[in-house]
Amino acid sequence: MAQALGLDFGTTNTVLAMADGGATRSMAFTSTAGTADSMRTALSFMKDAQLGASALKVEAGHAAIRQFIDNPGDCRFLQSIKTFAASALFQGTIIFGKRQSFEDLMEIFIRRLRHYAGESWPDETSRIIAGRPVHFAGANPDPALAVQRYNEALTRFGFPEIHYVYEPVAAAFYFAQNLKSDATVLVADFGGGTTDYSLIRFETRAGKLTATPIGHSGVGVAGDHFDARMIDNIVAPQIGKGSHFKSFDKVLEVPSNYYASFSRWNQLSIFKTSREFEDLKKLVRTALEPEKLEIFVDLIDHDEGYPLYQAVSATKMALSSAEEAPFDFAPLGRGGRRTIKRSDFESWIVDDLARIEGALDEVLDKTETKSGGIDKVFLTGGTSFVPAVRRIFTERFERGRIESGGELLSIAHGLALIGERDDISQWTVQ
């Protein structure tokens, strides 16, 4: 029996790790898309006559993406599910005539992962330890609501114990396994939807690793926000942002809220079925530049959100190692190919960078900790590779103190290791 199961239910990717006797391993998932030890946090639903009139073929992760790409127009695709967890406004979404709550979606996603894991899924687990951000994503996040929803979904699996640990604390614990001496460690965890910090003092007493939490902070800004800024500056002007339409004898600007929905991956499938989208299609008739809105409508109708996400991510990744990079997205037509400068990208995210740095100031100020009092800085998550993000740390801390690694696996493995501790209550969020 596996002692503990660590669940890193991420905005972008999800990882499950098992611990038994101090050793951990990632759970492998085998689907129609192959085998992987991390899964994109995504779901797809499609009617399948072979399963019956009312049954749906449901896939998760990479298989969901494959099903969506292979069946454009026939498939309902959802991603970044986690961003809805703390939103009281999100009461569910209609999928082929049936309302699915957040708890339902989380349960469906994990059940598909259990199916993909096959025999490697443990028959019995004493505990599941789920990671949670210090601050959830969203405009007015309700952390108590998010944990309530997590609890409802996980309870349906019959786990004997369910515990919650801050994600950066789990990453810190994973990192601390390799410490050679006592140290005060700052962990910065850059996820898809949130940036979280934990400051922890690690010491070895009688051969056992102990930890004293010093402070936490976080902000609902991370990699997805950077992607949204790119869409807002590269794509949105070409599909009508800032353009106008006629309303009787007035000339008005096309509402900007359409573009806010378009720039958020998790909103796209919901936007397609919304009244807002129906209103947008009506605006084409009175628009002064109707060809732009027509492209906008086509992108939504043909489910081009995920291909756009891939194009934006590729450009952002390339800008981490180059001063300029190509952006190539054919559905935009002639405007879909251009060169993006890193300096421009950094100017677009300047406000986001300020909030990320502000959260760092918060944890240091609250704990009255000087930069010189931190022995190690551990950066985890894909956004830590963005040069402008990394400069926040290299300008404050000596380069020799800064380490990174385990971008996808550190949180899940740290959660599983914490799950084996007798003093688990010291690490969990009550």
Residue pairs with C-beta under 8 A, 6 or more apart in sequence:
1 122
1 123
1 124
1 125
1 126
2 18
2 19
2 20
2 122
2 124
2 125
2 126
3 19
3 20
3 21
3 125
3 126
3 127
3 419
3 420
4 18
4 19
4 125
4 126
4 127
4 128
4 129
4 415
4 416
4 417
4 418
4 419
4 420
5 16
5 17
5 18
5 19
5 122
5 125
5 127
5 128
5 129
5 159
5 416
5 419
6 16
6 17
6 18
6 19
6 24
6 128
6 129
6 131
6 170
6 411
6 412
6 413
6 414
6 415
6 416
6 417
6 418
6 419
7 14
7 16
7 110
7 128
7 129
7 130
7 131
7 154
7 412
7 415
8 14
8 15
8 16
8 17
8 131
8 167
8 170
8 411
8 412
8 415
9 41
9 82
9 106
9 130
9 131
9 150
10 41
10 82
10 191
10 192
10 411
11 41
11 80
11 82
11 83
11 137
11 191
11 192
11 193
11 194
11 222
11 224
12 40
12 41
12 80
12 191
12 192
12 223
12 224
12 382
13 38
13 39
13 40
13 41
13 192
13 408
14 38
14 39
14 40
14 41
14 61
14 109
14 113
15 26
15 27
15 37
15 38
15 39
15 408
15 409
15 411
15 412
16 26
16 27
16 113
16 117
16 412
17 24
17 25
17 26
17 27
17 409
17 412
17 413
17 415
17 416
18 24
18 25
18 27
18 122
18 125
18 416
19 413
19 416
19 417
19 419
19 420
20 420
21 420
22 417
22 420
24 413
24 416
24 417
26 37
26 38
26 409
26 412
26 413
27 37
27 113
27 117
27 120
27 121
28 35
28 36
28 37
28 117
28 120
29 35
29 36
29 37
29 39
29 61
29 113
29 116
29 117
30 116
30 117
30 118
31 59
31 60
31 61
31 62
31 63
31 116
32 59
32 63
32 66
32 67
33 61
33 62
33 63
33 65
33 66
34 62
36 61
36 62
37 409
38 408
38 409
39 60
39 61
39 62
39 113
39 116
40 61
40 62
40 64
40 65
40 79
41 61
41 79
41 80
41 81
41 82
41 109
42 60
42 61
42 64
42 65
42 77
42 78
42 79
42 80
42 81
43 58
43 59
43 60
43 64
43 77
43 78
43 79
43 81
43 105
43 108
43 109
43 112
44 58
44 59
44 60
44 63
44 64
44 65
44 67
44 68
44 75
44 76
44 77
44 78
45 56
45 57
45 58
45 75
45 76
45 95
45 96
46 56
46 57
46 67
46 71
46 74
46 75
46 76
47 55
47 56
47 57
47 74
47 96
48 55
48 56
48 57
51 57
56 95
56 96
57 67
58 108
58 112
59 66
59 67
59 112
60 108
60 109
60 112
60 113
60 116
61 112
61 113
61 116
63 116
64 77
65 77
65 306
67 75
68 75
68 77
68 303
68 306
69 306
72 302
72 303
73 301
73 302
73 303
75 303
76 95
76 96
76 269
77 269
77 303
77 305
77 306
78 93
78 105
78 266
78 269
79 265
79 266
79 306
80 192
80 193
80 224
80 264
80 265
80 266
81 102
81 105
81 106
81 109
81 266
82 137
82 192
82 193
83 137
83 138
83 193
83 224
83 264
83 266
84 90
84 102
84 105
84 266
85 102
85 106
85 136
85 145
85 146
85 149
85 150
86 136
86 137
86 138
86 141
86 142
86 143
86 145
86 146
87 138
87 139
87 140
87 141
87 142
87 145
88 140
88 142
88 145
90 102
91 101
92 99
92 100
92 101
92 102
92 104
93 99
93 100
93 105
93 269
93 270
93 273
94 100
94 273
100 108
101 149
102 149
102 153
103 149
103 152
103 153
103 156
104 153
106 149
106 150
106 153
106 154
107 153
107 156
107 157
110 153
110 154
110 157
114 121
125 159
125 160
126 160
126 161
126 419
127 159
127 160
127 161
127 162
127 163
127 419
127 424
128 154
128 157
128 159
128 161
128 162
128 163
128 419
129 163
129 164
129 165
129 170
129 415
129 416
129 418
129 419
129 424
129 428
130 150
130 154
130 162
130 163
130 164
130 165
130 415
131 164
131 165
131 166
131 167
131 170
131 411
131 412
131 415
132 143
132 146
132 147
132 150
132 164
132 165
132 166
132 167
132 429
133 166
133 167
133 191
133 193
133 194
133 196
133 218
134 166
134 167
134 168
134 194
134 196
134 197
134 198
134 216
134 217
134 218
135 141
135 143
135 194
135 196
135 217
135 218
135 219
135 220
136 142
136 143
136 146
136 193
136 194
136 220
137 193
137 194
137 220
137 222
137 224
138 220
141 220
147 164
147 429
150 164
151 162
154 162
155 162
163 419
163 424
163 428
164 428
164 429
165 414
165 415
165 418
165 427
165 428
165 429
166 196
166 198
166 216
166 429
167 189
167 191
167 196
167 411
168 187
168 188
168 189
168 196
168 197
168 198
168 216
168 218
169 187
169 198
169 200
169 213
169 216
169 414
169 418
169 427
170 410
170 411
170 412
170 414
170 415
170 418
171 187
171 189
171 198
171 378
171 380
171 406
171 410
171 411
171 414
172 185
172 187
172 198
172 200
172 202
172 211
172 378
172 414
173 211
173 414
173 417
173 418
173 427
174 406
174 409
174 410
174 411
174 413
174 414
174 417
175 185
175 187
175 376
175 378
175 380
175 403
175 406
175 410
175 414
176 183
176 185
176 200
176 202
176 209
176 211
177 209
177 417
179 185
179 202
179 376
182 201
182 202
182 203
182 204
183 201
183 202
183 375
183 376
184 199
184 200
184 201
184 202
184 214
184 369
184 373
184 374
184 375
184 376
185 199
185 200
185 201
185 202
185 374
185 375
185 376
185 377
185 378
186 197
186 198
186 199
186 363
186 374
186 376
186 377
186 378
187 197
187 198
187 199
187 200
187 377
187 378
187 380
188 195
188 196
188 197
188 360
188 377
188 378
188 379
188 380
188 381
188 384
188 393
189 195
189 196
189 197
189 198
189 380
189 381
189 411
190 222
190 223
190 379
190 380
190 381
190 382
190 383
190 384
190 389
191 222
191 223
191 381
191 383
192 222
192 223
192 224
193 220
193 222
193 224
194 218
194 219
194 220
194 221
194 222
195 218
195 219
195 221
195 222
195 356
195 359
195 383
196 216
196 217
196 218
197 216
197 217
197 218
197 359
197 360
197 363
198 213
198 215
198 216
198 363
199 213
199 214
199 215
199 216
199 363
199 364
199 367
199 369
199 374
200 211
200 212
200 213
200 214
201 211
201 212
201 214
202 209
202 210
202 211
203 209
203 210
203 211
203 212
204 210
211 426
211 427
214 367
214 369
215 363
215 366
215 367
215 369
216 363
217 359
217 360
217 362
217 363
217 366
218 359
219 355
219 356
219 358
219 359
221 352
221 355
221 356
222 381
222 383
223 316
223 381
223 382
223 383
224 264
224 265
225 349
225 352
226 316
226 345
226 349
226 352
226 383
226 386
227 263
227 265
227 309
227 312
227 313
227 316
228 263
228 264
229 345
229 348
229 349
229 352
230 312
230 315
230 316
230 340
230 345
230 348
231 262
231 263
231 308
231 312
232 241
232 259
232 263
232 348
233 344
233 348
234 312
234 327
234 338
234 340
235 262
235 308
235 329
235 332
236 259
236 262
236 263
238 292
238 295
238 332
238 335
238 336
239 259
239 262
239 292
239 293
239 295
239 296
239 299
239 332
240 254
240 258
240 287
240 289
240 292
240 293
240 295
240 296
241 254
241 256
241 259
242 253
242 254
243 253
243 254
243 287
243 288
243 289
243 292
243 293
244 251
244 252
244 253
244 254
244 287
244 288
244 289
245 251
245 252
245 254
245 283
245 286
245 287
245 288
246 252
246 286
246 288
247 286
251 288
254 283
254 287
254 293
257 276
258 276
258 280
258 296
260 267
261 267
261 268
261 270
261 271
261 274
261 276
262 268
262 271
262 296
262 299
262 300
265 305
265 306
265 309
268 300
268 305
269 305
271 277
271 300
272 300
272 301
272 303
277 300
280 293
280 296
280 297
281 297
283 293
284 290
284 293
284 294
284 297
287 293
295 331
295 332
295 333
298 304
298 331
299 305
299 308
299 331
302 331
304 331
307 329
307 331
308 329
308 331
311 327
311 328
311 329
312 327
315 325
315 326
315 327
315 340
316 345
316 386
317 385
318 325
318 326
319 325
319 340
319 342
319 345
319 386
320 385
320 386
320 387
322 342
323 341
323 342
323 343
324 339
324 340
324 341
324 342
325 339
325 340
325 342
326 337
326 338
326 339
326 340
327 336
327 337
327 338
327 339
327 340
328 336
328 337
329 336
329 337
330 336
330 337
342 387
346 353
346 387
346 388
349 388
353 388
353 389
353 392
356 389
356 392
357 392
360 392
360 396
363 369
364 370
364 371
371 396
371 397
374 397
374 401
375 401
376 401
376 403
377 393
377 397
377 401
377 402
377 403
378 403
378 404
379 390
379 393
379 402
379 403
379 404
380 404
380 405
380 406
380 407
380 410
380 411
381 407
382 407
383 389
384 390
384 404
384 407
393 402
394 402
406 413
418 424
418 427
418 428
421 427
